[in-house]
Amino acid sequence: MTLRERKKKETRHSILSASKNVFLTKGYAQTTIDEIAEKANVGVGTVYNYFQSKADIFITIMSDELVLDETDIPMSLVGHLKPNSVIDCVLTLVSRYLQVIKLVQKEVWQELLGAATSNPKSEKTLLDGMFQMDDRFIDKTEAMFQQLKKEQLLHHSFAEKEAAYAVYSVVLTQFIFYIYRSECTTEELYERIKSQIYFIFDGKYTEI
């Protein structure tokens, strides 16, 4: 990596780090590019050299947090199948994503969903970014099911893509419930997801 490339990487990291701090402190709606630039010790123009908008910055932060490589897919359970261990794989993957949800205050999630749905044109980057993160979750879940099926831990007729969408539907539904129920905690969110995952998948895998 050249000195110029290293400098650009450091500047980008500085902007993202500063942005994350401001977002968590002030929320999405109240954060401005000017504040991000000041916090990162760069000019406003420099911020725009790296990111198109505030929404672009936020989605990048969330996407970076949600990056999963193959070692994050809970395949360590494969080869040690016991009752409900396939479900354990699903819940391990879900838990990784819930860690990101915990990073952001509930009020900020409310802001984001409100902004993305009430102003779909002006917040297109935000909305598209959210859909991309959803797609990534579905793809990773499907990949996990494919591997489990390859290892003959799922029946040959098991539909991986449909199962991945079923998991996503449960997580999304319970996430929205969590966002708009002030009394619902992240612990309760997980327990509600866990209960529904068991309901859907219990007994749907190969017995050994």
Wavefront OBJ file of the C-alpha trace (Angstrom):
o trace
v 0.000 0.000 0.000
v 1.402 3.392 -1.019
v 1.578 6.360 1.344
v -1.302 8.010 -0.549
v -3.472 4.910 -0.258
v -2.667 4.599 3.437
v -3.589 8.241 3.995
v -6.913 7.812 2.194
v -7.691 4.731 4.255
v -6.867 6.580 7.478
v -9.043 9.542 6.484
v -11.981 7.293 5.625
v -11.606 5.456 8.930
v -11.443 8.779 10.808
v -14.663 9.994 9.162
v -16.494 6.755 9.947
v -15.253 6.680 13.536
v -16.282 10.289 14.113
v -19.642 9.718 12.431
v -20.399 6.707 14.594
v -19.680 8.746 17.697
v -21.942 11.615 16.599
v -24.760 9.314 15.468
v -24.784 7.480 18.785
v -24.684 10.749 20.711
v -27.168 12.900 18.785
v -29.170 10.437 16.721
v -29.532 10.274 12.963
v -31.829 13.252 12.323
v -29.854 15.738 14.433
v -26.449 14.799 13.026
v -25.009 17.013 10.289
v -22.130 16.629 7.876
v -20.561 19.750 9.389
v -20.471 18.095 12.829
v -18.997 14.927 11.381
v -16.275 16.908 9.595
v -15.439 18.853 12.744
v -15.267 15.681 14.841
v -13.025 14.009 12.250
v -10.802 17.111 11.908
v -11.357 17.316 8.161
v -13.129 19.738 5.856
v -16.741 19.244 4.806
v -15.557 18.845 1.220
v -13.296 15.997 2.294
v -16.263 14.158 3.800
v -18.116 14.465 0.500
v -15.053 13.175 -1.336
v -15.573 9.873 0.475
v -19.338 9.706 0.980
v -22.299 11.048 -0.972
v -24.514 11.868 1.998
v -25.208 11.396 5.693
v -27.291 8.338 4.816
v -24.365 6.891 2.872
v -22.130 7.267 5.938
v -24.647 5.637 8.268
v -25.268 2.683 5.955
v -21.503 2.194 5.554
v -21.079 2.063 9.337
v -23.885 -0.472 9.733
v -22.633 -2.533 6.784
v -19.110 -2.639 8.220
v -20.517 -3.854 11.535
v -22.505 -6.542 9.734
v -19.638 -7.932 7.670
v -19.560 -11.682 8.072
v -16.873 -13.936 6.693
v -17.100 -17.690 6.504
v -15.713 -18.118 10.017
v -18.702 -16.194 11.357
v -21.135 -18.744 9.954
v -21.603 -21.106 12.912
v -20.422 -24.247 11.166
v -18.398 -25.329 14.199
v -21.576 -27.063 15.317
v -21.547 -29.191 12.174
v -20.273 -32.678 12.891
v -21.593 -32.483 16.450
v -25.299 -32.694 15.651
v -27.546 -33.192 18.619
v -31.199 -32.309 19.148
v -31.838 -28.732 17.975
v -28.220 -28.002 16.975
v -29.396 -26.898 13.520
v -31.588 -24.400 15.312
v -28.550 -23.417 17.373
v -26.752 -22.569 14.121
v -29.630 -20.305 13.093
v -29.733 -18.588 16.478
v -25.952 -18.099 16.506
v -26.166 -16.286 13.186
v -29.147 -14.221 14.358
v -27.291 -13.280 17.548
v -24.433 -11.850 15.477
v -26.857 -9.448 13.830
v -28.588 -8.547 17.084
v -25.225 -7.330 18.384
v -25.397 -4.596 15.739
v -28.961 -3.685 16.698
v -27.762 -3.153 20.261
v -25.201 -0.601 19.063
v -27.941 1.864 18.146
v -30.479 3.330 20.542
v -34.094 2.410 19.920
v -34.964 6.065 19.295
v -32.391 6.220 16.494
v -33.869 3.132 14.820
v -37.271 4.817 15.032
v -35.830 7.901 13.342
v -34.235 5.835 10.600
v -37.322 3.812 9.789
v -39.442 6.947 9.871
v -37.093 8.850 7.583
v -36.698 5.967 5.133
v -40.410 5.245 4.806
v -41.879 8.747 4.966
v -39.376 10.299 2.515
v -38.450 7.419 0.165
v -37.162 9.756 -2.568
v -34.987 11.996 -0.411
v -33.792 9.045 1.679
v -33.314 6.621 -1.208
v -29.706 5.900 -0.192
v -30.825 5.053 3.330
v -33.670 2.827 2.146
v -31.515 1.068 -0.466
v -28.800 0.501 2.112
v -31.244 -1.097 4.522
v -32.479 -3.423 1.789
v -28.886 -4.357 0.950
v -28.204 -5.274 4.575
v -31.372 -7.371 4.590
v -30.243 -9.131 1.406
v -26.865 -9.843 2.957
v -28.500 -11.443 5.992
v -30.710 -13.614 3.764
v -27.735 -14.677 1.623
v -25.651 -15.650 4.655
v -28.536 -17.588 6.163
v -29.129 -19.418 2.888
v -25.400 -20.228 2.612
v -25.482 -21.726 6.094
v -28.456 -23.927 5.213
v -26.731 -25.024 2.005
v -23.692 -26.123 3.979
v -25.837 -27.950 6.523
v -27.626 -29.698 3.672
v -24.298 -30.608 2.035
v -23.252 -32.185 5.322
v -26.511 -34.181 5.206
v -27.771 -32.530 8.335
v -30.879 -31.337 6.520
v -33.262 -33.419 4.437
v -32.624 -33.399 0.677
v -36.012 -31.737 0.139
v -35.228 -28.869 2.539
v -35.650 -25.536 0.699
v -32.701 -23.355 1.763
v -33.826 -20.090 0.189
v -37.370 -20.318 1.525
v -35.993 -21.191 4.959
v -33.664 -18.172 4.831
v -36.603 -15.903 4.001
v -38.580 -17.444 6.857
v -35.779 -16.605 9.293
v -35.553 -13.077 7.887
v -39.321 -12.602 8.213
v -39.214 -13.601 11.872
v -36.283 -11.299 12.624
v -37.801 -8.342 10.747
v -41.241 -8.731 12.350
v -39.816 -8.958 15.852
v -37.386 -6.109 15.176
v -40.273 -3.808 14.225
v -42.138 -4.956 17.337
v -39.035 -4.129 19.392
v -38.675 -0.691 17.803
v -42.220 0.460 18.502
v -42.761 -1.156 21.911
v -40.931 0.977 24.445
v -40.976 -1.762 27.067
v -39.403 -4.412 24.815
v -35.703 -5.023 25.528
v -33.076 -6.593 23.267
v -33.155 -9.644 25.532
v -36.888 -9.998 24.964
v -36.326 -9.451 21.239
v -33.959 -12.410 21.146
v -36.305 -14.628 23.175
v -39.229 -13.858 20.873
v -37.119 -14.670 17.812
v -35.824 -17.834 19.475
v -39.355 -19.029 20.263
v -40.501 -18.580 16.664
v -37.366 -20.162 15.192
v -37.996 -23.252 17.321
v -41.620 -23.314 16.181
v -40.610 -23.182 12.503
v -37.586 -25.495 12.440
v -37.945 -27.979 15.282
v -38.001 -31.470 13.732
v -37.206 -30.231 10.233
v -33.700 -31.681 10.084
v -32.197 -35.129 9.713
v -32.195 -37.297 12.813
v -28.988 -39.208 13.565
l 1 2 3 4 5 6 7 8 9 10 11 12 13 14 15 16 17 18 19 20 21 22 23 24 25 26 27 28 29 30 31 32 33 34 35 36 37 38 39 40 41 42 43 44 45 46 47 48 49 50 51 52 53 54 55 56 57 58 59 60 61 62 63 64 65 66 67 68 69 70 71 72 73 74 75 76 77 78 79 80 81 82 83 84 85 86 87 88 89 90 91 92 93 94 95 96 97 98 99 100 101 102 103 104 105 106 107 108 109 110 111 112 113 114 115 116 117 118 119 120 121 122 123 124 125 126 127 128 129 130 131 132 133 134 135 136 137 138 139 140 141 142 143 144 145 146 147 148 149 150 151 152 153 154 155 156 157 158 159 160 161 162 163 164 165 166 167 168 169 170 171 172 173 174 175 176 177 178 179 180 181 182 183 184 185 186 187 188 189 190 191 192 193 194 195 196 197 198 199 200 201 202 203 204 205 206 207 208
